[in-house]
Amino acid sequence: MPPLPLRFALLFLCFFPSLVSAEERPNFLVFIADDVSWNDFGCYGNQGARTPNIDALAADGMKFTNAYLTASSCSPSRCSIITGRYPHNNGPASELHRPLPEHLLKFPELLKQAGYYTALAGKDHMPQDKAHEKAVWDEKRGTGVPGNNGGEGHWVDVVQKRPQDQPFFFWFASTDAHRDWNGDKEWKEELYGPKHDPAKVEVSPYLRDTPATRDDLASYHNEVTRFDYFIGQVVAELKKQNALDNTLIFVMADNGRPFPRGKTRVHDSGMKTPFVLHWPAGIKQPGSTTNSLVSMIDIAPTVLTLAGVQVPEQAQGFSFANVLEDPTAPHRHYAFSEHNWHDYEAHGRAVRNGQGILYVRNARPDKAWLGPADSVSSPSHKDLKAAQAEGKLTPPQADVLLQPRPSEELYDTSKDPLQTNNLVSNPAYAKHLAEFRNVMDTWQKETGDSAPANYTVDHYDREMGYIDSKTGERIRGARPYGDWSGYDHKSSEINAPGPR
């Protein structure tokens, strides 16, 4: 029987979930890459990228051009997606490696209660106090198999061995493309094709065009291609099982690439994510592109709504299922992002609208907004430092190392896609500035955000990353712990979403 139009299917699922068979309920599969920027897939215009399987999903599915993460930092971003909440509303989990509070739900638990078979394979990085993972996942697999430490080695096996009488939710998370690059050492040309040629990669305007940086980028793209290869293997298995048509596939990343002006930045280069959806039974216009503004906290309520499961009060996002039926349908007025401690002290906030206006508020303007320590330790960052010493940085490159920074930034990204022309003092944008200041104030107040006085301080060196620039020794020892954003407002107990 052909699938019902999406709007009627949603009503049916919401009001009569117990009457829907396993075959009629959609399956869900989230592919999430590690440290990959929005424009590093071929379907987003990167001529130096090789992602044929993702590109094919986009060609037959839906590509989002205005999809934003809530954090450009590994565990805070993943925890935000899995709870449907802003990072500071996840309490200590707003900072790298710190756990979710016990009282918050990971939304696959609700799917499991509703009869879904749930599995996580690959990178987890969503710690929780007194975790009860068996209530969330029917099965969990790790990241490594012989010959592949990219996190994808168990994916096909999980699909092959799933129960055939249950709908499924799979969270397939690679460690590609996280530094250090292990893909080069484990490369299998018969599977992935030739390695990327450093001479043919696209060099971001934020980076210097040098041999060392090109080599760095080529190794990065090798891991993106390995991620793409295993997506293709899973899709082939779903086709073999006649399960592809009724499976809603998400392809995305947790944060921007681990290069200067990428990961940990609230600008588009860090916070904008590739977001490709594929669902033959549910996407009304295959091959479409949508400019609708979405936040990654909207994934949880979207999946739950489509599965006929009640969205919990803790979710601050809301469903974009209407966009799957009509790519021109509006969704959000605003999308909020934040950056808290990740190797270095930080408190950055950003809000965007669907027309390209970006407002940034920085509570730590006295210091440069560096990437994480692995980026600071990279050849690409060292090339920038060398150019800085020689006075040869371009404006986009200089922004990477700018110190001090403005406490406020305003950009019209339609005219300034690199986001280097700060419009805060421009009278032509005074109304935008007033609007976005008010929107940010409202969001921070309603969601309980605050910049803690007892904040978590730097752990790594700002000049050398993992190496102490004073001693030349590798930095060891326990990381520092301070109060998290919103600690004084008990933000982890607040469900208010703020402006949307």
C-alpha positions in Angstrom: 0.0 0.0 0.0 1.5 3.4 -0.9 2.4 5.7 2.1 -0.2 8.2 3.4 0.6 11.8 2.7 2.8 13.0 5.6 0.2 15.4 7.2 -2.3 12.6 7.5 0.3 10.1 8.6 1.3 12.4 11.4 -2.3 12.8 12.7 -2.7 9.0 12.5 0.5 8.3 14.4 -0.2 11.0 17.1 -3.7 9.8 17.9 -3.5 6.1 17.2 0.1 5.0 17.8 -1.0 1.6 19.3 -2.7 0.8 16.0 0.3 1.3 13.8 2.2 -1.8 12.8 6.0 -2.0 12.9 6.0 -1.9 9.1 4.0 1.4 9.0 6.0 3.2 11.6 9.1 4.8 10.1 12.6 3.7 11.0 15.3 6.3 11.9 19.0 6.3 11.3 21.3 9.1 12.4 24.7 9.2 10.8 26.8 11.7 12.7 30.4 12.6 11.7 33.0 13.8 14.2 34.4 17.3 13.5 33.2 17.9 9.9 32.1 21.3 8.6 28.9 22.0 6.6 30.7 22.6 3.3 33.0 19.6 3.3 30.6 17.3 1.4 30.4 17.4 -2.3 26.7 18.1 -2.4 27.4 21.4 -0.6 29.7 22.6 -3.4 33.1 21.4 -2.2 35.0 20.4 -5.3 37.8 18.9 -3.3 35.6 16.6 -1.3 34.7 13.0 -2.3 31.4 12.0 -0.8 29.4 10.1 -3.5 27.1 8.2 -1.2 26.1 11.3 0.8 25.6 13.2 -2.4 23.3 10.5 -3.7 21.2 10.7 -0.6 20.9 14.5 -1.1 20.0 14.0 -4.7 17.1 11.8 -3.8 16.3 13.4 -0.5 16.4 16.8 1.1 19.4 19.1 1.7 19.2 21.8 4.4 21.2 25.0 4.0 20.3 26.6 7.3 20.9 23.9 9.8 22.7 24.9 13.0 24.1 23.1 16.0 23.7 24.4 19.5 27.4 23.8 20.3 30.5 23.4 18.2 32.1 21.1 20.8 31.8 17.3 20.8 30.0 16.0 23.9 28.0 19.2 24.6 26.7 19.0 21.0 25.8 15.3 21.2 24.2 15.7 24.6 22.1 18.6 23.2 20.9 16.5 20.2 20.0 13.5 22.3 18.0 15.5 24.9 16.6 18.2 22.6 17.9 20.8 25.0 20.4 23.7 24.9 23.8 22.9 26.3 23.5 25.1 29.4 20.1 23.5 30.1 22.0 20.2 30.3 23.9 21.5 33.3 27.5 20.3 33.6 27.2 18.6 30.2 27.5 22.1 28.6 31.2 21.6 29.0 33.4 19.0 27.3 33.3 15.5 28.8 31.1 16.5 31.7 27.9 14.4 32.3 24.2 14.9 31.8 22.2 15.2 35.0 20.5 11.9 36.0 16.9 13.4 35.6 17.2 14.2 31.9 16.1 11.7 29.2 17.9 10.6 26.1 15.0 10.5 23.6 15.8 7.0 22.2 14.6 5.7 25.6 11.1 6.8 24.7 11.3 5.1 21.3 12.5 1.9 23.0 9.5 2.1 25.4 7.2 2.5 22.3 8.6 -0.8 20.7 11.5 0.5 18.7 14.8 -1.5 18.6 17.5 1.0 19.5 21.2 0.7 18.9 24.3 2.9 19.1 27.3 1.9 17.2 30.5 3.9 17.1 31.3 7.0 19.2 29.1 7.6 22.2 30.5 10.6 24.1 27.2 11.4 25.9 28.0 10.7 29.5 25.4 10.8 32.2 25.3 10.7 36.0 24.1 7.2 37.1 23.6 6.3 33.5 21.0 3.7 32.8 22.0 3.0 29.2 20.2 -0.4 29.0 17.0 1.6 29.3 18.0 3.7 26.3 19.8 1.2 24.0 19.0 -2.4 23.1 22.5 -2.7 21.8 25.7 -0.7 22.0 28.9 -1.3 20.0 32.2 0.5 20.2 34.4 2.4 17.8 37.2 0.0 16.7 37.4 -3.1 14.6 40.6 -4.6 13.1 41.7 -2.3 10.3 39.3 0.5 11.1 39.3 2.8 14.1 37.0 5.3 12.4 33.9 4.2 14.3 32.0 2.7 11.4 33.1 -1.0 11.6 30.0 -2.3 13.4 27.3 -0.4 11.4 26.5 -3.0 8.7 26.5 -5.8 11.2 24.0 -4.1 13.5 21.7 -3.6 10.5 22.0 -7.2 9.4 21.3 -8.6 12.9 18.4 -6.3 13.9 15.1 -7.9 14.8 12.9 -7.9 11.7 9.6 -7.5 13.6 10.4 -4.1 15.1 11.0 -0.6 13.8 14.4 0.7 14.6 16.3 3.8 15.7 20.1 3.6 15.0 22.7 6.2 16.1 25.7 5.5 13.9 28.6 7.8 15.0 32.0 7.8 13.5 35.2 9.1 15.0 36.1 10.3 11.5 37.3 13.0 11.0 38.7 13.7 14.5 42.4 14.3 14.9 44.8 12.6 15.0 44.3 11.2 11.6 44.2 7.4 11.7 42.5 7.1 8.3 45.8 7.5 6.5 47.4 4.6 8.3 44.3 2.4 7.8 43.5 3.4 4.2 42.2 0.7 1.9 42.3 2.0 -1.7 40.2 -0.9 -3.0 37.4 0.4 -0.8 37.8 4.1 -0.5 39.6 5.0 -3.8 42.9 6.9 -3.9 43.8 9.3 -1.1 43.0 12.9 -1.6 45.6 14.9 -3.5 46.8 17.8 -1.3 47.2 19.9 -4.5 43.4 19.5 -5.2 41.9 20.2 -1.8 40.1 23.5 -1.2 41.9 25.8 1.3 39.6 27.8 3.5 40.2 31.6 3.5 40.8 31.3 7.2 43.9 29.1 6.5 47.2 29.7 4.8 47.8 28.0 1.5 50.9 26.1 2.3 52.1 22.5 1.7 51.7 21.6 5.4 48.2 22.9 5.6 47.3 21.2 2.3 48.6 17.9 3.7 46.6 18.5 6.8 43.4 19.1 4.8 44.0 16.0 2.6 44.3 13.7 5.6 41.1 15.3 7.0 39.2 14.7 3.7 40.4 11.1 3.7 38.5 10.5 6.9 35.4 12.2 5.5 35.5 9.9 2.5 35.8 6.8 4.8 32.7 8.0 6.7 30.9 8.4 3.4 31.9 4.9 2.2 30.3 3.2 5.2 27.2 5.2 4.8 27.0 3.7 1.3 27.4 0.2 2.8 24.6 0.7 5.2 22.3 2.1 2.5 23.0 -0.9 0.4 22.1 -3.3 3.2 18.8 -1.4 3.8 18.0 -1.7 0.1 18.7 -5.4 0.3 16.3 -5.7 3.2 13.6 -3.6 1.4 13.8 -1.2 4.4 15.3 1.9 2.8 12.0 3.5 1.7 10.6 3.7 5.2 13.8 4.7 6.9 14.4 8.4 7.6 18.1 8.9 7.4 19.9 11.9 8.9 23.5 12.8 7.8 25.1 15.5 9.9 28.1 16.3 12.1 28.6 17.3 15.8 30.7 20.4 15.1 32.9 22.1 12.6 36.2 20.8 11.3 39.1 20.6 13.7 41.0 23.5 12.0 41.5 27.1 12.9 38.2 29.1 12.8 36.2 25.9 12.8 35.5 23.7 15.8 34.4 25.7 19.0 33.4 28.8 17.0 29.8 30.1 17.1 30.2 31.5 13.6 29.0 29.5 10.6 32.4 28.0 10.1 32.0 26.2 13.5 28.2 25.9 14.1 26.6 25.4 10.7 26.2 21.7 10.0 25.7 19.6 6.9 22.2 18.2 7.2 21.0 15.7 4.5 17.8 13.8 5.0 16.6 10.8 3.0 13.2 9.2 3.3 11.4 8.0 0.1 8.2 7.4 1.9 8.0 10.7 3.7 9.9 13.4 1.8 7.4 14.8 -0.7 9.8 16.5 -3.0 12.9 14.2 -3.5 16.0 16.1 -4.5 14.8 19.4 -2.9 16.8 22.0 -1.0 15.3 23.9 1.9 16.4 27.2 3.3 14.2 26.7 6.4 16.0 27.5 9.6 16.4 24.5 11.9 18.3 23.8 15.1 19.6 20.4 16.0 17.6 20.4 19.2 14.6 20.0 16.8 15.7 16.4 15.8 14.4 14.8 19.0 10.8 16.2 18.7 10.7 15.6 15.0 11.6 11.9 15.4 9.3 11.4 18.3 6.4 13.1 16.5 6.9 11.0 13.4 7.0 7.8 15.6 3.8 8.7 17.3 5.5 9.2 20.7 4.7 12.1 23.0 7.4 14.7 23.1 8.6 15.2 26.7 8.4 18.5 28.5 12.2 18.7 28.7 12.5 19.2 24.9 13.2 22.8 24.0 13.2 22.1 20.3 10.1 21.5 18.1 9.3 19.3 15.2 10.2 20.4 11.6 8.1 17.5 10.1 6.2 20.1 8.0 9.4 21.0 6.2 9.7 17.4 4.9 6.4 17.8 3.2 7.1 21.4 1.9 10.7 22.6 1.7 9.5 26.2 1.6 7.6 25.9 4.9 9.0 28.2 7.5 10.2 26.7 10.8 12.2 28.9 13.1 12.6 32.6 13.5 15.8 32.2 15.5 18.4 29.6 16.1 20.7 29.9 19.2 24.2 28.5 19.7 26.7 28.6 22.5 30.3 27.8 23.4 31.5 26.9 26.8 34.7 25.3 28.1 36.5 23.1 25.7 40.2 22.9 26.6 40.1 26.7 27.2 37.8 29.0 29.2 34.9 30.3 27.1 31.4 31.8 27.2 30.2 32.7 23.7 26.6 33.0 22.5 25.1 33.4 19.1 21.6 33.9 17.6 20.7 33.8 13.9 17.6 34.4 11.8 16.7 32.8 8.5 17.6 36.0 6.6 21.3 35.8 7.4 21.7 38.1 10.4 24.1 36.7 13.0 24.6 38.3 16.5 27.4 37.1 18.8 27.9 37.9 22.5 31.2 37.1 24.1 31.6 37.1 27.9 35.4 36.4 27.6 36.5 39.0 25.1 40.0 39.5 26.6 41.3 36.4 25.0 41.6 35.0 21.5 38.8 32.6 20.5 41.0 29.7 19.7 40.0 26.3 18.5 40.5 23.2 20.7 44.0 22.1 21.7 44.3 19.6 18.9 43.7 22.4 16.4 46.1 24.7 18.2 48.7 21.9 17.9 48.1 21.4 14.2 50.3 22.3 11.2 47.5 24.5 10.0 47.5 26.6 13.2 51.3 26.8 13.2 51.3 28.1 9.6 49.0 30.9 10.8 51.3 31.7 13.7 54.3 31.9 11.4 52.4 34.3 9.1 51.4 36.4 12.1 55.0 36.8 13.1 55.8 38.0 9.5 52.8 40.3 9.4 51.3 38.4 6.5 47.8 37.5 7.7 44.7 38.3 5.7 41.7 39.7 7.6 39.9 36.2 7.8 43.1 34.6 9.0 43.8 37.4 11.5 40.4 36.8 13.1 41.5 33.4 14.2 44.2 34.9 16.5 42.5 38.2 17.3 43.0 39.3 20.9 41.2 40.9 22.5 37.9 40.3 20.7 34.7 42.4 20.6 32.2 41.6 23.3 29.5 41.9 20.5 29.5 41.1 16.9 26.9 41.5 14.2 27.1 40.2 10.7 25.0 40.2 7.5 26.1 36.8 6.2 24.3 37.3 2.9 26.8 40.0 2.1 29.7 38.8 4.3 29.7 35.0 4.3 33.2 34.9 6.0 31.8 37.0 8.8 34.7 39.3 9.2 32.9 42.7 8.9 31.5 43.5 12.3 28.4 45.7 11.9 27.8 46.6 15.5 28.8 50.3 14.9 27.1 50.5 11.5 24.0 52.8 11.8 22.4 51.0 8.9 22.1 47.9 11.1 21.1 49.7 14.3 17.6 48.2 14.2 19.0 44.7 13.7 21.4 45.2 16.6 18.6 46.4 18.9 16.4 43.4 17.9 19.0 40.8 18.4 20.2 42.2 21.7 16.7 42.0 23.0 16.2 38.5 21.6 19.4 37.3 23.2 18.5 38.9 26.5 15.2 37.2 26.5 16.6 33.8 25.6 19.3 34.0 28.3 16.8 35.1 30.9 14.0 32.5 30.0 16.4 29.6 29.7 18.4 30.5 32.8 21.8 31.1 31.1 24.6 32.9 32.9 28.3 33.4 32.8 29.5 31.8 36.0 31.9 33.7 38.3 33.7 30.5 39.2 34.3 29.4 35.7 36.4 26.6 34.4 39.8 27.9 33.4 42.3 26.9 30.6 43.7 23.5 30.8 46.0 23.6 27.7 48.5 26.1 26.5 47.2 28.9 24.2 50.4 29.0 22.2 51.3 25.3 21.8 48.1 23.4 22.6 49.1 20.2 24.3 52.7 21.3 24.9 53.5 23.7 27.7 55.2 26.6 26.0 57.3 27.4 29.1 58.6 23.9 29.8 58.3 22.2 26.4 56.6 19.3 28.2 53.3 17.5 27.3 50.6 18.8 29.6 49.3 16.1 31.9 47.1 15.9 34.9 43.4 16.4 35.7 41.4 19.1 34.0 40.1 22.0 36.1 36.4 22.1 37.1 34.4 25.3 37.7 30.7 26.1 37.7 28.9 25.6 34.4 26.8 28.2 32.6 23.4 28.7 34.3 24.6 27.0 37.5 23.3 29.8 39.7 19.9 29.6 38.0 19.6 25.8 38.1 19.3 25.9 34.4 19.2 22.1 34.1 15.8 22.2 35.7 14.4 24.8 33.2 12.4 23.6 30.2 11.4 27.0 28.8 12.7 27.3 25.2 13.0 31.0 24.9 12.3 32.7 21.5 11.9 30.3 18.6 
